[in-house]
Amino acid sequence: MKLAGGGPGPHTFSMNFLNHRNWPFGLVLLAVAALCATGVCADEIRLKDGRKLHGVIVGYEDNMFKVKTDFGYELVEKNKIASIIPDTPAEPASAKKEPEPKPGSEAEAKATPATEPAAPKKEKPAISVNANARPEIPVPAKATADANAPALKTATAAPKTALLTTTPPPPPPKEEPPPKREEIQGNLYINHEFGFRMYKAPSWQIIDGAGQTLPNAIVAMGTPNESTLLVVGHEKNKAALEAAAQSVEKRLHDVYENYRLLSQRKTVVGGRPGIEYRYRGLAEDHDWSGTLSVVAQGDDVLTVLGMTFADSDLIQIQENVIARSIASLEFGKF
C-alpha cells in the first residue's frame, strides 16, 4: 500500500501504538537498523496462531517480513502477526516469606509468651452476728478507696461558637510539574534529557512516540510526505568510537538493496569526535541518499541518521538541509 505523494507504505511497529499516526515502514526499518544494537534489542514477535519468534525485522517484500533470529532468517506474512513486543529485563524475584511455625512446634513455643500465674483467690470476710443488732458487713477496701476518691467533673458539651471558629486544615501542597524533556524554539529542537540541540527545518514535523516505537531512538522528524527523514538515537557501547561506528554502519547492509558506501571520514560534531558515512541504497521502491554520523558521548555514542529520496529533483536541497541539521548539533544545558 502506497501513501499519497509516493512515500513509503505505512507500517505499525506495535499493534497498540498511536492510533492517530502510522509510522512509515521505511523509517522504522532504517532507524531500527541504525539505532538497535545487534543481540541487545531482539523483539518478541507474537503470531496469531500462538507461536512466538525472537529476532529483529530486517526486510519487507510482498507483504512478508524478513526476521533475523538466532537460527537464521525467517519469512513471516504481515497478516499473521498479532503484535511485536520489545524485550525487557526480568524483574528481580521477590523475597520469600518465612514459613509460619506449625502448631505445637518449638518455634511456636518460643513465640508464645509464658502465662502469668493466676492470682490467689481472696476468701470472703467473715460476717459477725449479734442478737441485738443487725449483722455488720465489712466494706471492701476497693469500695472505700472509691468512696474517698474525689468526684469526677462531668464533661460539658463544647459551645457551638467553638465549632464555628475551628481552623480548617491547610490544603495539600501542589505538585510541581515534571521538567520538560524536549521542546521546540523556532527552528531549534532542544532535548533537555540528553543535553543537546540542533536545527529543525521549518517544513519538518516531529514524529511523536519515537522512543516508544524505535529501540534507542530519542527523536524522529521529517517532511510531511516522509520523503526526507532524520532520526537521532542513543546507544550504549563501550568500544572505541571507530569500532562502534563500524558496527552501526554494517547494520545498514541488511536494510538496503544494492547498498553502496560513497564516503567515510572522521569529523567533529558539536565539539566531539565523530565518524561520518555517506551512502546510497534501494528500499521501498526508492533510491535513498543517506548520511550516518556516529558521535562520541562519554562511554556511549549518539547516532544521527538522515535520509532522503535520491530519485527526486529536490535531492540536493534536502541533502543540504540534513547536513546543516547535523552540523548544528550542540551539547550542553539549555
C-alpha positions as CSV (number, residue, x, y, z in Angstrom):
1,M,0.0,0.0,0.0
2,K,1.4,3.4,-1.0
3,L,0.8,6.8,0.6
4,A,-0.3,9.8,-1.5
5,G,2.8,11.5,-2.8
6,G,4.8,8.4,-3.4
7,G,6.1,8.0,0.2
8,P,6.8,4.7,1.9
9,G,3.9,2.5,2.8
10,P,2.5,2.7,6.4
11,H,3.8,0.2,8.9
12,T,2.8,-0.1,12.6
13,F,5.7,-1.4,14.6
14,S,3.5,-2.3,17.6
15,M,-0.2,-3.2,17.4
16,N,-1.1,-0.9,20.4
17,F,0.9,2.1,19.1
18,L,-0.5,5.6,18.5
19,N,-3.9,5.5,16.7
20,H,-3.6,8.9,15.0
21,R,-0.5,8.2,13.0
22,N,1.1,5.2,11.4
23,W,4.9,5.1,11.0
24,P,6.3,4.7,7.5
25,F,7.8,1.3,7.0
26,G,11.0,2.8,5.6
27,L,11.5,4.9,8.7
28,V,11.0,2.0,11.1
29,L,13.2,-0.4,9.1
30,L,16.1,2.1,8.6
31,A,16.0,3.6,12.0
32,V,15.9,0.2,13.7
33,A,19.0,-0.9,11.8
34,A,20.9,2.3,12.7
35,L,19.8,2.5,16.3
36,C,19.3,-1.0,17.6
37,A,22.5,-2.9,18.8
38,T,22.9,-6.4,17.5
39,G,21.9,-9.0,20.1
40,V,20.7,-6.4,22.5
41,C,17.2,-5.4,21.4
42,A,15.8,-8.6,19.8
43,D,12.0,-8.3,19.8
44,E,9.3,-10.9,20.6
45,I,7.0,-11.3,17.6
46,R,3.7,-13.0,18.5
47,L,1.8,-14.7,15.8
48,K,-2.0,-15.2,15.6
49,D,-1.6,-18.9,15.8
50,G,0.2,-18.7,19.2
51,R,3.8,-19.0,18.0
52,K,6.5,-16.6,19.2
53,L,9.6,-15.5,17.4
54,H,12.6,-13.7,18.9
55,G,14.6,-11.6,16.4
56,V,14.9,-8.3,14.5
57,I,12.9,-7.3,11.4
58,V,15.4,-6.6,8.7
59,G,13.4,-6.6,5.5
60,Y,9.9,-6.4,3.9
61,E,8.8,-7.6,0.5
62,D,5.4,-8.9,-1.0
63,N,3.7,-8.5,2.4
64,M,6.3,-10.7,4.1
65,F,8.6,-9.6,6.9
66,K,12.2,-10.9,6.9
67,V,13.1,-11.7,10.6
68,K,16.7,-12.3,11.7
69,T,16.7,-14.9,14.6
70,D,19.4,-16.8,16.3
71,F,18.7,-19.8,14.0
72,G,18.8,-17.8,10.7
73,Y,16.3,-15.8,8.7
74,E,12.6,-16.5,8.6
75,L,9.8,-15.0,6.4
76,V,6.5,-14.1,8.2
77,E,3.4,-12.9,6.5
78,K,2.2,-9.5,7.7
79,N,-1.4,-10.6,8.3
80,K,-0.2,-13.4,10.6
81,I,1.5,-11.1,13.1
82,A,-0.6,-10.3,16.2
83,S,1.9,-8.0,18.0
84,I,5.6,-7.1,18.3
85,I,6.8,-6.5,21.8
86,P,10.4,-5.3,22.7
87,D,12.3,-7.4,25.2
88,T,12.7,-6.0,28.8
89,P,15.0,-7.4,31.5
90,A,13.3,-9.7,34.0
91,E,12.4,-8.1,37.3
92,P,14.2,-9.5,40.4
93,A,12.4,-12.2,42.3
94,S,10.6,-11.1,45.4
95,A,11.8,-12.1,48.8
96,K,10.5,-15.4,50.0
97,K,8.2,-15.4,53.0
98,E,9.4,-17.3,56.0
99,P,7.2,-20.3,56.8
100,E,4.9,-19.8,59.7
101,P,5.6,-22.1,62.7
102,K,3.4,-25.1,62.9
103,P,1.1,-25.5,66.0
104,G,2.8,-27.3,68.8
105,S,6.3,-26.8,67.4
106,E,9.3,-25.5,69.3
107,A,9.2,-22.2,67.4
108,E,5.7,-21.6,68.4
109,A,6.5,-22.3,72.0
110,K,9.3,-19.7,71.9
111,A,7.0,-17.2,70.2
112,T,4.2,-17.7,72.7
113,P,4.8,-15.6,75.9
114,A,4.8,-17.5,79.2
115,T,1.4,-17.2,81.0
116,E,1.5,-15.4,84.4
117,P,0.4,-17.4,87.4
118,A,-3.2,-16.9,88.4
119,A,-3.8,-14.6,91.4
120,P,-4.8,-16.3,94.6
121,K,-8.5,-16.3,95.4
122,K,-9.5,-14.0,98.2
123,E,-11.5,-15.5,100.9
124,K,-14.8,-13.9,101.8
125,P,-14.7,-11.9,105.0
126,A,-16.5,-13.4,108.0
127,I,-19.8,-11.9,109.0
128,S,-20.3,-11.3,112.8
129,V,-23.8,-11.9,114.1
130,N,-25.3,-10.0,117.1
131,A,-28.7,-10.8,118.6
132,N,-29.5,-7.2,119.4
133,A,-28.1,-5.6,116.3
134,R,-28.1,-6.0,112.5
135,P,-25.3,-8.0,111.1
136,E,-22.4,-5.7,110.0
137,I,-20.8,-6.5,106.7
138,P,-17.3,-5.1,106.4
139,V,-16.8,-2.7,103.4
140,P,-14.2,-4.0,100.8
141,A,-11.0,-1.9,100.6
142,K,-11.7,-1.1,96.9
143,A,-15.1,0.4,97.7
144,T,-13.5,2.5,100.5
145,A,-10.9,3.8,98.1
146,D,-13.6,4.7,95.6
147,A,-15.6,6.5,98.2
148,N,-12.7,8.6,99.2
149,A,-11.7,9.4,95.7
150,P,-12.5,13.0,94.5
151,A,-15.6,13.3,92.4
152,L,-15.0,13.5,88.6
153,K,-16.0,16.6,86.8
154,T,-18.8,16.0,84.3
155,A,-17.8,16.7,80.7
156,T,-19.6,19.7,79.3
157,A,-20.6,20.0,75.7
158,A,-18.4,22.3,73.6
159,P,-20.2,25.6,72.7
160,K,-21.4,25.9,69.2
161,T,-19.3,29.0,68.6
162,A,-16.1,26.9,69.2
163,L,-17.1,24.6,66.3
164,L,-17.7,27.5,64.0
165,T,-14.3,29.1,64.7
166,T,-12.3,25.9,64.2
167,T,-9.4,26.5,61.7
168,P,-9.7,24.2,58.7
169,P,-6.7,22.0,57.8
170,P,-4.3,23.6,55.3
171,P,-4.7,22.3,51.7
172,P,-2.1,19.8,50.5
173,P,0.9,21.3,48.7
174,K,0.6,21.5,44.9
175,E,2.8,19.0,43.0
176,E,5.4,20.7,40.8
177,P,5.1,19.9,37.1
178,P,7.7,17.5,35.7
179,P,10.7,19.1,34.0
180,K,10.5,19.5,30.2
181,R,12.0,16.6,28.3
182,E,12.1,18.3,25.0
183,E,10.9,21.5,23.3
184,I,11.0,23.4,20.0
185,Q,12.0,27.1,19.9
186,G,11.6,28.5,16.5
187,N,13.8,26.4,14.2
188,L,15.6,24.7,17.1
189,Y,14.9,21.3,18.6
190,I,16.1,21.1,22.2
191,N,16.4,17.9,24.2
192,H,16.9,18.5,27.9
193,E,17.2,14.9,28.9
194,F,20.2,14.1,26.7
195,G,21.5,17.7,26.7
196,F,21.7,18.7,23.0
197,R,20.0,20.9,20.5
198,M,20.0,21.1,16.7
199,Y,18.5,22.8,13.7
200,K,15.0,21.7,12.6
201,A,13.9,22.8,9.1
202,P,10.6,24.8,9.1
203,S,8.9,22.1,6.9
204,W,9.9,19.2,9.2
205,Q,7.5,17.8,11.7
206,I,8.3,15.9,14.9
207,I,7.1,12.3,14.8
208,D,5.5,11.6,18.2
209,G,6.4,8.5,20.2
210,A,9.8,7.7,18.6
211,G,11.2,6.5,21.9
212,Q,8.2,4.1,22.4
213,T,8.4,2.6,18.9
214,L,12.1,2.6,17.8
215,P,14.7,1.0,20.1
216,N,17.1,3.6,21.5
217,A,15.5,6.4,19.5
218,I,15.4,9.9,21.0
219,V,13.6,11.8,18.3
220,A,12.4,11.4,14.7
221,M,11.5,14.3,12.4
222,G,10.9,14.7,8.7
223,T,8.8,16.2,5.9
224,P,5.0,15.6,5.8
225,N,5.3,13.3,2.7
226,E,8.0,11.3,4.5
227,S,10.5,11.7,1.6
228,T,13.1,13.1,4.0
229,L,13.7,11.7,7.5
230,L,16.1,12.2,10.3
231,V,16.4,10.0,13.4
232,V,18.6,10.7,16.5
233,G,19.4,7.7,18.7
234,H,21.4,6.9,21.9
235,E,23.3,3.6,22.0
236,K,25.3,2.2,24.9
237,N,28.7,1.0,23.5
238,K,31.9,0.7,25.5
239,A,34.0,0.0,22.4
240,A,36.2,2.7,20.8
241,L,34.5,5.2,18.6
242,E,35.8,3.8,15.3
243,A,34.7,0.2,16.2
244,A,31.3,1.4,17.4
245,A,30.7,3.4,14.2
246,Q,31.7,0.4,12.0
247,S,29.2,-1.9,13.8
248,V,26.4,0.7,13.3
249,E,27.3,1.1,9.6
250,K,27.4,-2.6,8.9
251,R,23.8,-2.9,10.0
252,L,22.8,-0.8,7.0
253,H,23.9,-3.6,4.7
254,D,20.9,-5.7,5.8
255,V,18.4,-2.9,5.3
256,Y,19.1,-1.7,1.8
257,E,19.2,-3.5,-1.5
258,N,22.3,-2.5,-3.6
259,Y,23.8,-0.7,-0.6
260,R,26.8,1.4,-1.7
261,L,29.2,3.3,0.7
262,L,30.2,6.5,-1.1
263,S,32.5,8.1,1.5
264,Q,33.8,7.8,5.1
265,R,35.6,10.4,7.1
266,K,36.5,11.5,10.6
267,T,34.7,14.6,11.7
268,V,33.9,16.8,14.7
269,V,30.2,17.3,15.7
270,G,29.4,19.8,18.5
271,G,33.0,19.8,19.7
272,R,33.0,16.0,20.0
273,P,34.8,13.4,17.7
274,G,32.7,11.6,15.3
275,I,32.7,9.5,12.1
276,E,30.5,10.2,9.1
277,Y,29.3,7.8,6.4
278,R,27.6,8.7,3.1
279,Y,25.8,6.0,1.2
280,R,23.1,5.1,-1.4
281,G,20.6,2.2,-1.2
282,L,17.3,0.9,-2.5
283,A,14.4,0.5,-0.1
284,E,10.6,0.7,-0.6
285,D,11.0,1.1,-4.3
286,H,13.0,4.3,-3.9
287,D,16.7,5.1,-4.2
288,W,17.8,6.7,-0.9
289,S,20.7,9.0,-0.2
290,G,21.8,8.8,3.4
291,T,24.2,10.3,5.9
292,L,25.1,8.5,9.1
293,S,27.0,10.3,11.8
294,V,28.2,8.5,14.9
295,V,29.3,10.9,17.7
296,A,31.1,10.0,21.0
297,Q,29.1,10.8,24.1
298,G,31.1,9.6,27.1
299,D,31.1,5.8,27.2
300,D,28.1,5.8,24.7
301,V,27.5,7.0,21.2
302,L,24.9,9.3,19.6
303,T,23.8,8.2,16.2
304,V,22.2,10.7,13.7
305,L,20.7,9.1,10.6
306,G,19.4,11.4,7.8
307,M,18.0,10.1,4.5
308,T,16.1,11.5,1.5
309,F,14.8,10.3,-1.9
310,A,17.7,10.2,-4.3
311,D,15.3,9.9,-7.3
312,S,13.7,13.3,-6.6
313,D,14.5,16.7,-8.1
314,L,14.9,18.0,-4.5
315,I,17.7,15.7,-3.6
316,Q,20.4,18.4,-3.5
317,I,18.2,20.7,-1.3
318,Q,17.3,18.0,1.1
319,E,20.9,16.7,1.4
320,N,22.0,20.3,2.3
321,V,19.2,20.5,5.0
322,I,20.3,17.2,6.5
323,A,24.0,18.3,6.5
324,R,23.0,21.6,8.1
325,S,21.0,19.9,10.8
326,I,23.9,17.5,11.7
327,A,26.5,20.3,11.7
328,S,24.3,22.4,14.0
329,L,24.4,19.8,16.8
330,E,25.4,21.3,20.1
331,F,25.8,19.8,23.6
332,G,25.2,21.3,27.0
333,K,22.4,22.5,29.3
334,F,20.0,24.9,27.6
